[in-house]
Amino acid sequence: MSKSSTASTGGFYFLAFIGAAVYFIGQSTDFWSGVVGFLKALVWPAFLVYEILVTLSA
């Protein structure tokens, strides 16, 4: 993978993280659900890849 490809992937992940954090924290009703929302924003790509792989293997 070239450096520019890696950089654009990192930029996309960062923007997706910011968007997910805004969404999940915006849905929170108290402090702890905001913390859980932040943690969900960190790991949502792993769940996405898992679901894609499960769908492709079926």
MDAnalysis code that builds the backbone (N, CA, C; Angstrom):
import MDAnalysis as mda
import numpy as np

u = mda.Universe.empty(174, n_residues=58, atom_resindex=np.repeat(np.arange(58), 3), trajectory=True)
u.add_TopologyAttr("name", ["N", "CA", "C"] * 58)
u.add_TopologyAttr("resid", np.arange(1, 59))
u.add_TopologyAttr("resname", ["MET", "SER", "LYS", "SER", "SER", "THR", "ALA", "SER", "THR", "GLY", "GLY", "PHE", "TYR", "PHE", "LEU", "ALA", "PHE", "ILE", "GLY", "ALA", "ALA", "VAL", "TYR", "PHE", "ILE", "GLY", "GLN", "SER", "THR", "ASP", "PHE", "TRP", "SER", "GLY", "VAL", "VAL", "GLY", "PHE", "LEU", "LYS", "ALA", "LEU", "VAL", "TRP", "PRO", "ALA", "PHE", "LEU", "VAL", "TYR", "GLU", "ILE", "LEU", "VAL", "THR", "LEU", "SER", "ALA"])
u.atoms.positions = np.array([
    [0.849, -1.174, 0.000],
    [0.000, 0.000, 0.000],
    [0.895, 1.238, 0.000],
    [0.569, 2.203, -0.789],
    [1.386, 3.411, -0.848],
    [1.068, 4.339, 0.321],
    [1.954, 5.305, 0.541],
    [1.750, 6.237, 1.648],
    [0.492, 7.076, 1.458],
    [0.214, 7.514, 0.236],
    [-0.970, 8.350, 0.016],
    [-2.249, 7.563, 0.235],
    [-2.238, 6.284, -0.106],
    [-3.419, 5.440, 0.128],
    [-3.650, 5.247, 1.620],
    [-2.584, 5.039, 2.350],
    [-2.688, 4.874, 3.798],
    [-3.169, 6.172, 4.454],
    [-2.674, 7.290, 3.976],
    [-3.072, 8.571, 4.545],
    [-4.545, 8.858, 4.285],
    [-5.026, 8.549, 3.100],
    [-6.435, 8.811, 2.809],
    [-7.333, 7.869, 3.609],
    [-6.886, 6.644, 3.835],
    [-7.663, 5.716, 4.656],
    [-7.731, 6.216, 6.097],
    [-6.630, 6.710, 6.606],
    [-6.613, 7.251, 7.965],
    [-7.496, 8.481, 8.092],
    [-7.485, 9.321, 7.071],
    [-8.350, 10.501, 7.083],
    [-9.818, 10.126, 7.051],
    [-10.155, 9.123, 6.248],
    [-11.535, 8.648, 6.195],
    [-11.965, 8.079, 7.535],
    [-11.094, 7.277, 8.152],
    [-11.428, 6.697, 9.451],
    [-11.632, 7.789, 10.498],
    [-10.796, 8.809, 10.482],
    [-10.923, 9.909, 11.439],
    [-12.255, 10.638, 11.263],
    [-12.623, 10.950, 10.028],
    [-13.902, 11.622, 9.785],
    [-15.081, 10.731, 10.177],
    [-14.964, 9.439, 9.886],
    [-16.025, 8.512, 10.274],
    [-16.128, 8.417, 11.794],
    [-14.990, 8.439, 12.485],
    [-14.996, 8.413, 13.943],
    [-15.682, 9.654, 14.512],
    [-15.362, 10.821, 13.960],
    [-15.981, 12.062, 14.431],
    [-17.494, 12.010, 14.213],
    [-17.904, 11.561, 13.034],
    [-19.337, 11.459, 12.752],
    [-20.037, 10.481, 13.679],
    [-19.415, 9.326, 13.917],
    [-20.006, 8.334, 14.823],
    [-20.060, 8.859, 16.247],
    [-19.023, 9.560, 16.675],
    [-19.013, 10.114, 18.032],
    [-20.114, 11.151, 18.196],
    [-20.280, 12.018, 17.209],
    [-21.346, 13.020, 17.282],
    [-22.706, 12.332, 17.337],
    [-22.892, 11.309, 16.515],
    [-24.174, 10.598, 16.494],
    [-24.454, 9.907, 17.830],
    [-23.514, 9.071, 18.280],
    [-23.753, 8.291, 19.498],
    [-23.845, 9.181, 20.735],
    [-23.014, 10.200, 20.842],
    [-23.078, 11.091, 22.002],
    [-24.344, 11.946, 21.937],
    [-24.768, 12.304, 20.731],
    [-26.014, 13.058, 20.579],
    [-27.236, 12.263, 21.007],
    [-27.163, 10.940, 20.898],
    [-28.265, 10.072, 21.311],
    [-28.263, 9.790, 22.808],
    [-27.199, 10.170, 23.510],
    [-27.085, 9.840, 24.929],
    [-28.009, 10.715, 25.772],
    [-28.398, 10.165, 26.914],
    [-29.295, 10.876, 27.820],
    [-28.610, 11.303, 29.110],
    [-27.461, 10.690, 29.428],
    [-26.714, 11.080, 30.612],
    [-25.220, 10.895, 30.352],
    [-24.414, 11.151, 31.369],
    [-22.964, 11.112, 31.195],
    [-22.476, 9.736, 30.783],
    [-22.937, 8.681, 31.461],
    [-22.414, 7.341, 31.193],
    [-22.849, 6.810, 29.840],
    [-24.033, 7.167, 29.399],
    [-24.408, 6.740, 28.049],
    [-23.591, 7.514, 27.015],
    [-23.130, 8.710, 27.349],
    [-22.212, 9.441, 26.483],
    [-20.855, 8.770, 26.408],
    [-20.387, 8.246, 27.551],
    [-19.118, 7.513, 27.573],
    [-19.236, 6.245, 26.729],
    [-20.335, 5.528, 26.887],
    [-20.568, 4.323, 26.083],
    [-20.668, 4.689, 24.601],
    [-21.289, 5.810, 24.304],
    [-21.367, 6.278, 22.921],
    [-19.997, 6.559, 22.336],
    [-19.115, 7.157, 23.122],
    [-17.747, 7.407, 22.662],
    [-17.027, 6.091, 22.386],
    [-17.210, 5.114, 23.272],
    [-16.575, 3.805, 23.069],
    [-17.135, 3.105, 21.834],
    [-18.432, 3.234, 21.603],
    [-19.028, 2.666, 20.385],
    [-18.439, 3.315, 19.145],
    [-18.189, 4.615, 19.212],
    [-17.606, 5.324, 18.071],
    [-16.206, 4.796, 17.765],
    [-15.486, 4.333, 18.772],
    [-14.149, 3.785, 18.550],
    [-14.179, 2.435, 17.853],
    [-15.180, 1.599, 18.148],
    [-15.147, 0.209, 17.676],
    [-16.163, -0.117, 16.591],
    [-16.975, 0.840, 16.121],
    [-18.000, 0.489, 15.138],
    [-17.438, -0.093, 13.852],
    [-16.230, 0.288, 13.386],
    [-15.737, -0.339, 12.149],
    [-15.522, -1.841, 12.295],
    [-15.144, -2.298, 13.480],
    [-14.954, -3.734, 13.690],
    [-16.271, -4.482, 13.525],
    [-17.355, -3.937, 14.054],
    [-18.657, -4.574, 13.896],
    [-19.114, -4.549, 12.441],
    [-18.814, -3.474, 11.741],
    [-19.174, -3.363, 10.323],
    [-18.458, -4.423, 9.494],
    [-17.160, -4.567, 9.696],
    [-16.390, -5.569, 8.953],
    [-16.885, -6.971, 9.291],
    [-17.172, -7.233, 10.540],
    [-17.692, -8.540, 10.947],
    [-18.994, -8.856, 10.220],
    [-19.919, -7.905, 10.209],
    [-21.208, -8.139, 9.545],
    [-21.049, -8.334, 8.042],
    [-20.116, -7.611, 7.437],
    [-19.853, -7.792, 6.001],
    [-19.313, -9.188, 5.727],
    [-18.373, -9.643, 6.552],
    [-17.818, -10.976, 6.364],
    [-18.848, -12.068, 6.584],
    [-19.723, -11.889, 7.569],
    [-20.784, -12.878, 7.805],
    [-21.723, -12.912, 6.594],
    [-22.053, -11.761, 6.055],
    [-22.944, -11.704, 4.896],
    [-22.301, -12.342, 3.671],
    [-21.023, -12.111, 3.461],
    [-20.336, -12.669, 2.296],
    [-20.137, -14.172, 2.394],
    [-20.001, -14.687, 3.607],
    [-19.773, -16.116, 3.770],
    [-21.053, -16.935, 3.700],
    [-22.191, -16.268, 3.812],
    [-23.471, -16.997, 3.793],
    [-23.881, -17.396, 2.390],
])
